[in-house]
Amino acid sequence: MNFEKAHQATTESASVGTGREDTDLDRHVAGLPHGLVHDTRMPGDEPVLERPAPQPAESSGPSPVAYPGGSPLPPSSSGLHGESLRGVPAHVGQRPPSYPPRPLRCPSLEDGDEFAAFTPAVLLDGAEAGRLTVRAASVRGDSHNWEGSCRQDAMTVTRIGPPGAEFLLLAVADGLGSARNSHSGSYQVTRQVALHLHRAAHVIDEAFKAADEGELRALANKVIAHAVSELPIDQDHATTLHVLLVPTDAAVRERVLFSVGDGGLFILRDGHWTRRGPADESALLDTRTEALPHAYRSVKAALFRSEPGEVLMLGTDGITNPLTQRNPEFAQYLAGAWGGPEIPSLSDFLWQAQTRAKSYDDDRTVICVWEEGA
């Protein structure tokens, strides 16, 4: 009864002096808990937001702040319990990128592509498996944010195989910009390949134990061919693909990388990045036209060893290109961020993965694996 009286008094006081009747909407708003604020504008009252014009490179973004590693960082603010808020993503180089450092337009259902309209601008994931720790992020590029088109990159983080033959599976795919449905192709390929590799986990485990790179290559070609054949993938769905398999058994030091197209794997050790991949590395660097589905018979496989203390980084060309194409500041920044004694939190990893470099505005997908020492 006391609650009813208090609610009635609140409702009545809210309508005093308004010169209008107490409507159901008024009673509902007045009865809301203190602190909830609702916008009562009608749809027709909302302002029309125009697409902002690009700012000159010299004036866009805040002035860079010096960072001990030589990379500029944005100013931070004080957060809850004294924590520091990251602010806008950092950029390397003296001049910031021309695009604004934030999501702008997003795809519309009016365009008739539901998959694009429901694809988020950012995908963040992570996992732990034994002594392995994973951080993964897929971010829509600045150019796609500006155009209002969807993220064409995709990624998958999962475990495959039964106990005793279990692997951590990490996959990244980059839909070709010239292919109309490449965003769907990249999404479907990473998942379908994971399903097929899971079914073949015992055979893969035997090849690992025998260190048989030829058998692993044959398995990769077979699995990816089957996966592609079961999907509605054609040239309109063209995509690259990189799959890294890491045994969760700490005694097994071998790892394998399956590759189709640009992007790939880097290893960070002692502050330096080294590219790892198939024996014909020069071919791996020049694969701009190599993509699924037509390249399903030419999957490259590389068997290699890694040791505790190394960081494995799998990525699409949105991150591997600035890492390799004469951009030492970018490489140095990420080496400092991911090669330190502490594994970043999910939110820190996302912020670090968004580090910007002028002229590199493509989607970016990156998965890192850390392993504790024995």
LUMTOR-655712 format. One record per residue: residue in one letter; x, y, z of N, C-alpha, C, O in turn. Coordinates in steps of 0.02 Angstrom, whole numbers. Each point is the difference from the previous one (the first is absolute). Layout:
REM LUMTOR-655712
   minu     n_px     n_py     n_pz    ca_px    ca_py    ca_pz     c_px     c_py     c_pz     o_px     o_py     o_pz
      A        X        Y        Z        X        Y        Z        X        Y        Z        X        Y        Z
...
***
This chain:
REM LUMTOR-655712
   minu     n_px     n_py     n_pz    ca_px    ca_py    ca_pz     c_px     c_py     c_pz     o_px     o_py     o_pz
      M       41      -60        0      -41       60        0       43       63        0      -15       48      -35
      N       69      -48       75       44       59        1       30       12      -69        7       58      -22
      F       12     -112      -12       28        7      -67      -50       31      -47       17       44      -40
      E      -81      -67       43      -52       27      -44      -10       75       12       -8       38      -47
      K        8      -18      112       -9       71       15       59       41      -25       -9       54      -29
      A       68      -79       40       59       36      -23        0        6      -76       17       53      -27
      H      -35     -107       -6       -2        2      -73      -52       49      -25       12       37      -48
      Q      -71      -35       82      -53       47      -20       23       71       10      -13       43      -42
      A       47      -29       98       24       68       13       51       22      -51        0       56      -23
      T       44     -101        7       51       16      -50      -31       15      -67       20       47      -35
      T      -69      -87       16      -34        9      -64      -37       66       -2        3       36      -51
      E      -37      -19      106      -38       62        1       47       60       -3      -14       49      -36
      S       69      -52       74       45       57        0       32       10      -68       17       57      -17
      A       -8     -110      -21       32        6      -65      -44       36      -50       25       29      -48
      S      -92      -29       60      -45       30      -49      -24       69       21      -37       33      -37
      V       56      -10       97      -23       65       24       32       56      -42       60       -1      -12
      G     -101       48       -9       26       58      -36       15      -13      -73       28       44      -33
      T      -44     -101        8       17      -13      -70      -54       24      -47       13        9      -60
      G      -74        1       86      -53       23      -44      -26      -54      -45      -34       15      -50
      R       48      -79       65      -26      -54      -41      -21      -57       45       18       -3       58
      E      -56      -43      -87      -25      -56       39       56      -48       17       50       -4      -35
      D      -61      -33       89       47      -51       22      -11      -63      -42      -48      -36       12
      T       92       23      -60       -8      -56      -45       35      -62       27       37        3       49
      D      -50      -60      -83       34      -62       20       76        7       -6       38      -26       41
      L      -17       62      -93       73       10       -9       28       41       58       54      -15       25
      D      -91       68       -4       23       40       56        6      -42       63       50        5       37
      R     -100      -47      -25        2      -41       60       57      -50       -2       32      -13       50
      H      -18      -13     -110       55      -48       -7       67       33       13       43      -27       36
      V      -33       87      -66       64       35        9        9       21       72       55       -5       27
      A     -108       30        4        6       23       69       16      -58       46       32       10       52
      G      -54      -70      -68       12      -57       43       66      -34      -11       16      -48       35
      L       24       73      -83       65      -31      -11       47       15       58       -6       52       31
      P       53      -98      -17       49       14       53       39       62      -15       12       17      -58
      H       10       17      111       38       62       -8       65      -15      -38       34      -49       14
      G      -18       92      -61       62       -8      -36       -9      -26      -71       46        5      -40
      L     -105      -33       24      -13      -22      -69      -29       58      -39      -52       28       19
      V       83       -9      -72      -22       57      -40      -20      -25      -68       40      -32      -35
      H     -100       46       14      -24      -21      -65       -7       61      -45      -22       53       22
      D       42      -60      -85       -8       52      -49      -72       -2      -25      -21      -50      -29
      T      -16      103       39      -71        0      -18      -12       31      -69      -57       11      -19
      R      111        3      -19      -11       26      -67      -33      -52      -44       14      -59        5
      M      -58       82      -48      -30      -44      -50       50      -10      -56       45       41       -9
      P      -52      -95      -30       47      -12      -55        9       58      -47       55       13      -23
      G     -109       24        9        5       56      -46       39       58       28       21       45      -37
      D      -10      -45      105       36       55       31       76      -10        0       37       46       16
      E      -15     -106      -33       71      -14        5       38       36      -55      -23        4      -57
      P       82       23       72       39       35      -51       27      -49      -51       12      -58       15
      V       -3       82      -76       29      -40      -53       76        9        3       25       55       -6
      L       11     -112       15       73        3        5       29       -9      -69      -13      -51      -33
      E       53       98       11       32       -5      -65       67      -35        7       33        4       52
      R      -13      -38     -104       65      -34        0       56       52        5        2       47      -40
      P       43      -54       90       51       52        8       50       -2      -57       15      -52      -28
      A       11      110       12       51        4      -52       67      -20       30       14       14       58
      P       29      -48      -98       65      -19       26       42       61       18       -1       50      -36
      Q       37      -55       92       41       55       23       70       -6      -30       23      -55      -12
      P       10      110        0       69       -3      -23       43      -38       49      -12        3       61
      A       61      -38      -86       41      -42       43       33       40       55       10      -25       55
      E        6       90      -70       36       39       49      -44       19       60       26       14       54
      S      -93      -15      -63      -43       24       53      -43      -54       31      -34       14       49
      S       33      -75      -77      -44      -52       27       33      -33       59       59      -17       -2
      G      -99        6       55       25      -36       58       39       46       47       20       55      -19
      P      -10      -79       81       37       40       49       74        1      -15       26      -42      -37
      S        7       89       66       73        3       -7       31      -60       34      -20      -18       55
      P       69      -14      -88       30      -59       29       38       15       64       27       55        8
      V      -25     -104       36       36        6       63       59      -48       -3       -8      -57      -24
      A       65       77       48       60      -42       -4      -10      -63       42      -27        3       55
      Y       50      -59      -81       -3      -65       33       71      -25        6       40       10      -46
      P      -22      -43      101       70      -22        9       27      -40      -59       59        4      -15
      G     -102      -43      -18       23      -40      -56        6       39      -65       19      -28      -51
      G      -37       93       52        5       40      -60      -65        8      -37       -3       36      -49
      S      -52      -69       72      -64        4      -34      -45       49       36        0        3       61
      P      -38       38      -98      -45       48       32      -61      -34       28      -27      -46      -30
      L        5       69       87      -60      -26       32      -47       57       15       23       56       12
      P      -89      -67      -12      -47       53       16       -1       11       75       20      -43       39
      P      -44      102      -18       -5       13       71      -48      -50       33      -49      -20      -31
      S       63        2       93      -43      -45       37      -41       39       51       18       56       17
      S      -72      -85        5      -42       30       51       -3      -47       60       17      -59       -5
      S      -37       86       60       -5      -40       61      -65      -40       -2      -53       28      -14
      G       57      -93       27      -58      -43       -1      -21      -19       70       21       31       48
      L      -64      -83      -42      -22      -24       64       58      -27       40       44      -33      -28
      H      -43       46       93       50      -27       45       71       18      -23       46      -39       10
      G      -39       97      -41       66       23      -21       26      -32      -63       57       15      -20
      E      -96      -57      -14       23      -30      -62        2       52      -55      -37       49        1
      S       81      -59      -49        8       47      -55      -42      -21      -60        3      -58      -21
      L      -42      105       -6      -39      -14      -59       44       11      -61       38       48       -3
      R      -43      -93      -46       46        2      -56      -13       58      -48       48       28      -28
      G     -110      -10       17      -14       52      -49        2      -27      -70       -9      -60      -11
      V       21      103      -38        0      -20      -70       60      -45      -13       50        5       36
      P      -52      -48      -87       57      -42      -15       62       41      -16       -4       55      -28
      A       62      -82       47       63       34      -15       15       -3      -74      -29      -40      -37
      H       75       84       15       24       -6      -69       76        8        1       28       33       44
      V        5      -64      -92       72        6       -6       16       47      -58      -41        8      -46
      G       99       21       48       17       48      -52      -17       71       20      -39       11       47
      Q       68       37      -81      -11       70       17      -69       25      -21      -27       45       32
      R       -2      -74      -85      -65       23      -24      -52      -53       13        9      -58      -18
      P      -65       76       49      -53      -49       12      -36      -17      -64        2       39      -48
      P      -36      -96       45      -41      -17      -59      -54       53      -12      -20       35       47
      S       -2      -30     -109      -50       50      -18      -69      -17       26      -40       44       15
      Y       24     -109       -9      -66      -20       23       -8       11       75       49       -5       37
      P     -109       21      -14      -11        6       72       12      -67       35      -15      -52      -28
      P       41       54       89       17      -62       36      -59      -30       38        7      -17       59
      R      -63       10      -91      -60      -27       34      -48      -27      -52        4       19      -59
      P      -49      -64       78      -51      -23      -47      -46       57      -21      -18       42       41
      L        1      -41     -105      -46       51      -26      -64      -34      -23      -38      -26       41
      R       27       25     -105      -60      -33      -26        6      -76        7       55      -27        1
      C     -112       -6        3       -1      -72        1      -45      -25      -58      -40       39      -25
      P       46     -102        5      -43      -25      -54      -74        4       19      -18        0       58
      S      -24        4     -109      -72        7       10      -37      -60      -28       20      -29      -50
      L      -73        9       84      -43      -53      -26      -33       20      -65      -21      -42      -40
      E       16      107       28      -29       24      -62       42      -22      -61      -26       -3      -56
      D       90      -12       68       43      -22      -55      -16      -70      -24       24      -22      -52
      G      -63      -15       91      -20      -68      -20       49      -55       19       -9      -57      -21
      D       60       73       61       49      -50       21       -4       -7       75       32       38       37
      E      -72      -86      -13      -10       -9       72       65      -19       35       14       24       55
      F       27      -66      -87       62      -22       31       45       61       13       30        5       54
      A      -25       39     -102       41       60        9      -28       45       54       37       27       42
      A     -103      -19      -42      -32       45       48        8      -24       72        0       40       46
      F        5     -106      -36        5      -28       67       72      -17       20       11      -28       53
      T       38       46      -95       70      -13       16       26       57       43        0       57      -24
      P       24      -70       85       23       55       43       66       29      -25       38      -33      -35
      A      -26       95       53       62       33      -20       60      -30       35       55        1      -28
      V      -64      -29       88       55      -27       40      -20      -68       27      -56      -10       23
      L      103      -37      -27       -9      -66       29       60      -13       46       57        7      -22
      L      -70      -24       85       53      -10       49       -8      -67       33      -55      -20       19
      D      112      -16      -11       -4      -68       28       65      -14       38       49       36       -6
      G      -51      -89       44       59      -22       37      -12      -68       30      -56      -24        2
      A      110       -9       20       -6      -67       28       63      -18       38       53       32       -9
      E      -58      -83       50       57      -31       32       -7      -75       -9      -54      -28        9
      A      110       -5      -25        1      -73       -8       67      -25       26       51        5      -34
      G      -52      -31       95       63      -20       31       43       61       13      -21       47       33
      R       82      -48      -61       46       56        9       -7       52      -56       38       48       -2
      L      -86      -58      -42      -10       45      -57      -53       53       16      -52      -15       29
      T       65       76      -49      -48       55        8       -9       33      -68       48       14      -35
      V     -110       -1       18      -17       29      -66      -36       66        9      -43        8       44
      R       61       39      -86      -38       63       -8      -13        8      -74       44      -11      -42
      A     -105       31       24      -19        4      -70      -47       59      -11      -44       13       40
      A       55       23      -95      -42       57      -17       -6        7      -75       49       -9      -37
      S     -109       24       14      -13       15      -70      -36       67       -2      -53        9       30
      V       82       39      -66      -24       69        3      -14       25      -71       40      -10      -46
      R      -96       43       37      -16       29      -64       48       57      -15       13       42       43
      G       13      -39     -104       49       50      -19      -29       69       -6      -61        9       -7
      D      105       41       10      -22       70       -3      -37       14      -65      -50       37        0
      S       72      -65      -55      -33       14      -64      -70      -30       -1      -46       31      -27
      H       37      -90       55      -67      -30        3      -45       38       48      -60        6      -12
      N       89       19       67      -40       43       45      -25       62      -37      -57       21       10
      W      100        7      -51      -18       61      -36      -54      -14      -53      -46       39       -8
      E       54      -96      -27      -46      -16      -54      -67      -27       26      -50        1      -36
      G       49      -25       98      -60      -33       25       -6      -71      -23      -55      -28        1
      S      111       -3      -22       -1      -71      -20       22      -44       58       30       25       48
      C      -43      -90      -53       11      -44       58       72      -25        2       37        7      -49
      R      -19      -35      106       65      -31        8        3      -63      -42      -43      -44        7
      Q       94       38      -49        7      -58      -44       46      -53       30        2      -56      -25
      D       34       73       78       41      -49       35      -43      -44       45      -55       19       20
      A       82      -78       -4      -33      -45       47       53      -37       39       58       -4      -21
      M      -78      -24       78       47      -39       40      -37      -54       40      -60        6       13
      T       97      -57        6      -27      -53       41       52      -21       52       59      -11      -17
      V      -80        5       79       42      -24       54      -38      -58       34      -54       11       27
      T       82      -72      -30      -35      -57       29       50      -56       14       59        5      -18
      R      -83      -58       50       40      -60       10      -30      -56      -42      -61       -5       -7
      I      103      -37      -20      -24      -57      -39       35      -63       25       53        3       31
      G      -85      -60      -44       30      -64       18      -17      -21       71      -16       42       42
      P       19     -108      -29      -15      -27       67       61        7       45       54       17      -23
      P      -62      -30       88       57        0       46       55      -47      -26      -15      -56      -21
      G       75       78       25       56      -39      -26       18       17      -72       56      -14      -22
      A     -103       44      -13       14       21      -70      -33       68      -11      -30       13      -52
      E       35       30      103      -34       64       -2       46       55      -25       60        1       14
      F      -90       44      -54       37       56      -28      -39       65       12      -61        1        2
      L       98       52        6      -28       66       -1       -1       21      -73       53        3      -32
      L     -111       13        5       -7       20      -69      -13       75       -4      -47       25       31
      L       90       10      -68       -7       72      -10       -2       13      -75       44      -23      -36
      A      -94       58       14       -9       12      -72      -17       73      -13      -39       30       37
      V       69       -3      -90      -17       67      -23      -13       -3      -75       32      -39      -36
      A      -78       80       13      -16        2      -72      -14       72      -19      -28       39       39
      D       48      -21     -100       -8       68      -25      -37       -4      -67       28      -19      -50
      G      -92       39       51      -39        0      -61       27       51      -49       15       56       18
      L       -9      -76      -81       27       45      -52      -48       59      -11      -60       -9       -6
      G       88       68        4      -41       60       -7      -38        2      -66      -52       32       -5
      S       79      -66      -46      -33        1      -65      -57      -50       -6      -37        0      -49
      A       30      -44       99      -52      -52       -1      -61       24       40        7       20       58
      R      -65      -22      -89      -60       31       29      -19      -30       67      -22       36       44
      N       29     -103      -37      -22      -33       62       60      -29       39       -7      -51       35
      S       64       83      -41       60      -27       33       -7        0       76       30      -42       34
      H      -69       88       -5      -10        1       72      -34      -64       24       15      -26       54
      S      -61        0      -95      -33      -63       16       48      -59      -11        0      -48       39
      G       39       51      -92       47      -54      -15       52       -9       55       14      -56       20
      S       14      111        5       51       -5       52      -29      -29       64       31      -41       33
      Y      -91       63      -16      -34      -25       61      -12      -76       -5       14      -37       47
      Q      -41       16     -103      -18      -71       -7       61      -46       -5        0      -55       27
      V       52       78      -62       58      -43       -9       35      -15       66       18      -58       12
      T       -8      107       31       36      -12       62      -37      -52       43       32      -41       33
      R      -97       43      -33      -38      -47       41       -4      -69      -31        6      -51       34
      Q      -17       48      -99       -7      -64      -33       67      -39        1        0      -60       10
      V       55       95      -20       65      -33        3       13      -26       70       28      -54        8
      A      -48       92       43        8      -24       69      -38      -65       12       25      -45       33
      L      -85       41      -59      -40      -62        8       35      -59      -34        2      -55       29
      H       24       64      -88       33      -55      -36       66      -19       34       17      -59        3
      L       20      107       22       62      -17       36      -15      -36       65       39      -43       21
      H      -94       59       11      -19      -35       61      -13      -74      -15       20      -44       39
      R      -53       29      -94      -14      -69      -18       65      -38      -17        3      -61        8
      A       48       97      -29       63      -33      -19       53        7       54       59      -10      -14
      A      -79       25       75       48       16       53       47      -58       14       60       12       11
      H      -84      -74      -11       43      -58       15       55       -7      -53       58      -12       16
      V      -77       20      -79       49       -6      -55       51       57        5       60      -10      -11
      I      -84       70       27       45       57        8       48      -12       57       60       16       -5
      D      -85      -45       60       43      -13       58       55      -50      -19       58        9       21
      E      -74      -60      -59       51      -48      -21       53       34      -44       59      -15        6
      A      -81       59      -51       48       35      -43       44       47       41       59        8      -15
      F      -87       22       67       40       42       45       54      -42       34       59       20        1
      K      -79      -76       27       48      -41       36       55      -27      -45       56      -12       23
      A      -72        3      -86       50      -23      -49       37       58      -32       46      -11      -40
      A      -65       73       57       29       60      -31       -1       -5      -76       48       16      -34
      D     -105      -40        8       -8      -13      -72      -33       60      -33      -62        4       -4
      E      102       43      -21      -28       59      -31      -37      -16      -64      -50       33      -16
      G       74      -82      -22      -34      -19      -61      -70      -25       13      -47       17      -36
      E       39      -59       88      -66      -26       17      -45       57       23      -60        1      -16
      L       87       46       55      -40       56       22      -22       44      -59      -56       25        0
      R      100      -17      -49      -18       38      -59      -57      -34      -38      -47       32      -23
      A       53      -98       16      -52      -38      -35      -67        5       37      -53        8      -31
      L       56      -12       98      -61        6       40      -31       69       -8      -61        6       -5
      A      104       45        5      -26       69       -7      -36        9      -66      -55       28       -2
      N       85      -52      -52      -32        6      -66      -67      -37       -1      -49       25      -27
      K       48      -86       55      -61      -39        0      -55       32       42      -57        5      -22
      V       75       17       82      -49       29       45      -29       65      -29      -60        9        0
      I      103       35      -25      -24       63      -26      -40      -10      -64      -49       36      -11
      A       68      -84      -30      -40      -15      -60      -70      -23       19      -49       22      -30
      H       44      -67       80      -66      -22       23      -41       57       29      -60        6      -13
      A       93       36       53      -36       55       31      -28       48      -52      -57       21        4
      V       97       -5      -54      -22       46      -53      -56      -31      -41      -47       36      -19
      S       50     -101        7      -51      -33      -41      -68       -1       34      -51       -6      -33
      E       49       12       99      -63       -2       37      -30       69       12      -53        6       30
      L       87       45      -54      -24       67       11      -21       33      -65       26      -17      -53
      P      -73       63       56      -20       37      -61       52       53      -17      -16       60       -4
      I       77      -83       -6       55       48      -12       19       -1      -73       15      -52      -29
      D      -17      111       -2       23        8      -69       46       61       -1       23       23       52
      Q      -10        3     -111       46       57       -4      -27       62       36       39       43       20
      D     -105      -39      -12      -28       56       38       13       -6       74       -9       48       37
      H       32     -108      -14       14      -12       71       75       -8       13       19      -27       52
      A       23       49      -99       72      -14        4       31       26       64      -15       56       23
      T       59      -96        6       31       18       64       67      -35        9       11      -55      -26
      T       33       86       63       62      -33       22      -15      -40       63      -54        7       29
      L      102      -48       -9      -10      -40       61       68      -19       29       45      -21      -37
      H      -38       27      103       58      -24       36      -24      -36       63      -39       28       39
      V       63      -88      -29      -20      -41       57       62      -22       37       46      -29      -30
      L      -43       43       95       55      -22       43      -26      -52       49      -49       12       35
      L       83      -70      -33      -17      -52       47       56       -6       51       58       -9      -18
      V      -76       15       82       48       -4       55      -23      -55       47      -53        7       30
      P       91      -62      -22      -19      -52       48       -4       28       71       42       39       21
      T      -93      -59       15       -6       23       70       46      -39       46        9       20       57
      D       19      -76      -80       50      -38       38       66       39       -2       30        8      -53
      A       -8       15      111       60       41        3       63      -37      -22       50       32      -17
      A      -52      -99       17       58      -39      -20       10        1      -76       55      -16      -24
      V     -106       33      -13        4        1      -73       18       71      -21      -40       46       11
      R       98      -36      -40       25       66      -16      -15       20      -72        9       59      -18
      E      -32     -104      -23      -14       16      -70      -68       35       -6      -46      -12       39
      R       42       56      -88      -62       34      -19       -4       -3      -76       50      -11      -34
      V     -110       20        6       -6       -1      -72      -43       58      -22      -49       19       32
      L       68       10      -89      -37       56      -30      -23      -20      -69       40      -22      -41
      F     -105       29       28      -28      -10      -67      -15       70      -29      -31       41       34
      S       52      -28      -95       -6       68      -28      -26        0      -71       20      -40      -42
      V      -66       86       30      -23       16      -68       -6       76       -4      -45       30       31
      G       90        1      -68       -5       72      -10       44       41       47       41      -28       36
      D      -51       95      -38       43       45       38      -19        0       74      -50      -31       20
      G       90       66       20       -5       -6       72       47      -55       22       44      -20      -38
      G      -52       -4      100       41      -56       21       21        3       72      -34       31       42
      L       90      -63      -27       23      -11       69       67       34       12       45       -3      -42
      F      -39       36      100       63       28       23       13      -26       71      -46      -15       38
      I      111       11      -22       20      -19       67       40       57       31       45       28      -31
      L      -64      -10       92       34       54       37       44      -31       53      -24      -36       44
      R       88       51      -47       47      -24       50       54       53       10       30       24      -47
      D      -18       -7      110       52       49       18      -11       66      -36       48       32      -21
      G     -111      -13       13      -15       65      -29        2        4      -76       -5       54      -28
      H       14     -111       -5        5        0      -74      -52      -46      -30      -15      -54       26
      W      -13       76      -83      -49      -40      -36       34      -40      -56       42       27      -36
      T      -61      -90       30       25      -43      -53      -59      -33      -34      -44      -28       33
      R       42       31      -99      -54      -32      -37       12      -75       -2       56      -23      -12
      R     -109      -16       23        3      -72       -6      -52      -24      -50      -56       26       -1
      G       75      -75      -39      -47      -25      -49       31      -55      -41       51      -28       20
      P      -81       12      -77       27      -53      -43       70       16      -25       23       57        6
      A       10     -107      -34       69        8      -22        6       54      -53       49       37        0
      D      -98      -33      -45        3       52      -53      -32       64       25      -54       20      -22
      E       89       12       69      -27       59       32      -11       57      -49      -46       40        9
      S       86      -37      -62       -9       54      -48      -68       -4      -33      -31       51      -15
      A        8     -113        4      -67       -8      -30      -54       21       48      -51       27      -20
      L       63      -40       85      -50       19       50       -8       76        4      -54       25       16
      L      107       11      -32       -3       73        4      -34       30      -61      -20       58        2
      D       12      -96      -56      -28       27      -62      -60      -42      -20        1      -35      -51
      T      -54       40       92      -59      -42      -12      -64       42       -1      -52      -21       25
      R       56       79      -55      -58       45        1      -58      -28      -39      -57       17       14
      T       69      -61      -62      -54      -28      -40      -15      -72       21      -46      -31      -28
      E       84        4       75      -11      -69       21      -52       -1       55       10       30       53
      A      -65      -65      -64      -54       -2       49      -44      -61      -13        1      -29      -54
      L      -39       12      104      -52      -51       -8      -59       33      -36      -12       59       10
      P      -25      -96      -51        1      -73       -6       48      -29      -51       16      -59        3
      H        9      100      -51       36      -30      -55       69      -26       21       29      -41      -36
      A       -2       63       94       67      -21       21       -3      -57       51       49      -10       36
      Y     -104      -27      -33       -6      -51       52       49      -58      -10       12      -37       48
      R       15       29     -107       49      -54      -12       72       22       13       46      -41       -5
      S      -36      103       21       69       24        9       11       28       71       34       50        9
      V      -64      -84       40        9       21       69       72      -14       21       27      -54      -12
      K        5      104       42       68       -8       25       -2      -23       72      -44       22       38
      A       90      -64      -18        4      -24       69       71        8       25       48      -16      -36
      A      -40       40       97       66        8       30       -1      -29       70      -40       21       42
      L       84      -69      -29        8      -29       66       60       33       33       54        3      -31
      F      -61       21       91       55       35       34       -5      -11       75      -51      -23       26
      R      104       41        8        2       -5       73       -3       70       31       23       49      -30
      S      -53      -45       88        2       62       38       15      -17       73      -13      -55       23
      E       40      103       12       20      -10       69      -33       50       46      -20       54      -22
      P       13      -71       87      -27       49       47       42       64       -2       61       -2       -7
      G      -95       58       12       33       65       -6      -11       32      -67        8       61       -7
      E      -26     -101      -43      -17       28      -66      -75       16       -2      -40      -34       32
      V       23       84      -70      -70       18      -12      -16      -15      -73       34       26      -45
      L      -85      -66       33      -22      -15      -67      -55       50      -19      -48        9       38
      M       55       22      -95      -49       49      -23      -25      -19      -69       37        2      -49
      L     -101      -19       45      -33      -17      -63      -43       59      -21      -38       26       41
      G       44       -4     -104      -39       59      -18      -15        4      -75       31      -33      -41
      T      -81       74       25      -14       17      -69       47       57      -22       37       26       41
      D      -40       -9     -105       48       50      -24      -12       69       28       42       44       -7
      G      -99      -33       40      -12       64       33       50       15       55       13       57       16
      I       16     -111       12       52       10       51       68      -23      -23       51       28       21
      T      -48      -79      -65       65      -24      -22       33       48      -50       61        4       -2
      N     -101       32      -37       30       48      -47       37       56       34       59       12      -16
      P      -90       24       64       39       53       33       57      -29       42       48       36       16
      L      -52     -100        3       53      -30       39       62      -14      -44       56        0       25
      T      -67      -11      -89       55      -21      -44       22       53      -50       56       -1      -23
      Q     -100       47        7       14       47      -55       33       64       25      -29       54       -1
      R       91      -61       23       42       56       20      -35       47       49        0       61      -10
      N      -29      -89       62      -31       40       52       27      -22       68      -36      -32       38
      P       98       48      -24       31      -24       62      -34       25       63        1      -34       51
      E      -32       94      -54      -33       26       60      -60      -44       19      -12      -13       59
      F      -24       -9     -109      -58      -44       13       24      -66       31      -28      -23       50
      A       79       -7      -80       26      -63       26       26        9       71      -10      -43       42
      Q       45       98      -29       28       12       66      -56        9       51        5      -25       56
      Y      -57       62      -75      -55       12       47      -33      -65       21      -10      -12       60
      L       -7      -31     -109      -33      -63       17       47      -47       37      -23      -38       43
      A       87       39      -59       48      -42       37        2       21       73        4      -43       44
      G       -6      108      -32       -1       23       70      -64      -17       36        1      -14       60
      A      -57       17      -97      -65      -14       31      -10      -73       15      -29      -18       52
      W       53      -26      -96      -15      -72        7       60      -43       20       -8      -60       12
      G       66       90       -7       59      -38       19       22       11       71       53      -23       20
      G      -94       58       19       19       14       69      -15      -57       47      -23      -53      -22
      P       36       62       86      -10      -54       49      -73      -16       14      -16      -54       24
      E      -29      101      -39      -71       -9       15      -40      -12      -64       10       35      -50
      I      -55      -84       52      -46      -10      -56      -55       51        5      -30        8       53
      P       15       29     -107      -51       52        5      -70      -28       13      -15      -57      -19
      S      -25       97       52      -71      -18        8      -33        4      -68       29       25      -49
      L      -91      -49       46      -37        3      -63       -8       71      -25       11       15      -59
      S      -30       30      105      -11       70      -21       65       33      -21        1       38      -49
      D       54      -51       85       64       28      -20       23      -27      -68       25       37      -41
      F      -36     -102       31       21      -30      -63      -39       32      -59       30       14      -52
      L      -94       -4       61      -39       32      -52       26       69      -16        8       18      -58
      W        6       21      110       25       68      -11       68       -2      -36       12       41      -44
      Q       31      -87       64       66       -6      -32       -7      -23      -73       36       24      -44
      A      -82      -70       32      -10      -26      -68      -27       54      -47        7       -6      -61
      Q      -36       58       88      -27       55      -41       51       54      -15      -17       51      -31
      T       79      -60       51       52       49      -14        1       17      -74        3      -45      -42
      R       -4      109       26      -10       21      -69       65       23      -32       45       25       34
      A      -41      -34      -98       57       24      -40      -27       30      -64      -43      -30      -33
      K       68       87       14      -26       34      -60        7      -44      -61       51      -33      -10
      S     -103       33      -32       -5      -38      -62      -19      -73       10       -7      -37      -49
      Y       -1       15      111      -22      -69       14      -69        3       32       -5        6       61
      D      -47      -11     -102      -68       10       25      -45      -60      -13      -61        6        1
      D       92      -65      -13      -39      -60      -14      -24      -31       66       23       18       54
      D      -71      -65      -60      -19      -40       58       62      -32       30       49      -13      -35
      R      -52        0      101       58      -28       34      -23      -55       47      -42       11       43
      T       71      -70      -52      -15      -56       44       66      -29       25       45      -14      -40
      V      -39        5      105       62      -23       30      -15      -46       59      -43       15       41
      I       79      -71      -39       -6      -48       55       70      -12       27       45      -19      -38
      C      -35       28      103       65      -12       31       -4      -57       51      -50       -8       34
      V      104      -31      -31        4      -56       47       62        8       43       56        6      -26
      W      -65       -5       92       54        1       47        3      -69       35      -51      -32       10
      E      111       12        8        8      -63       37       44       12       61       55       27       -5
      E      -80      -49       63       39        5       60       60      -46       -3       -1      -51      -34
      G       54       70       69       59      -41        2      -11      -64       39      -47       -5       40
      A       89      -45      -53       -7      -64       34       15        6       75       -3      -49       36
***
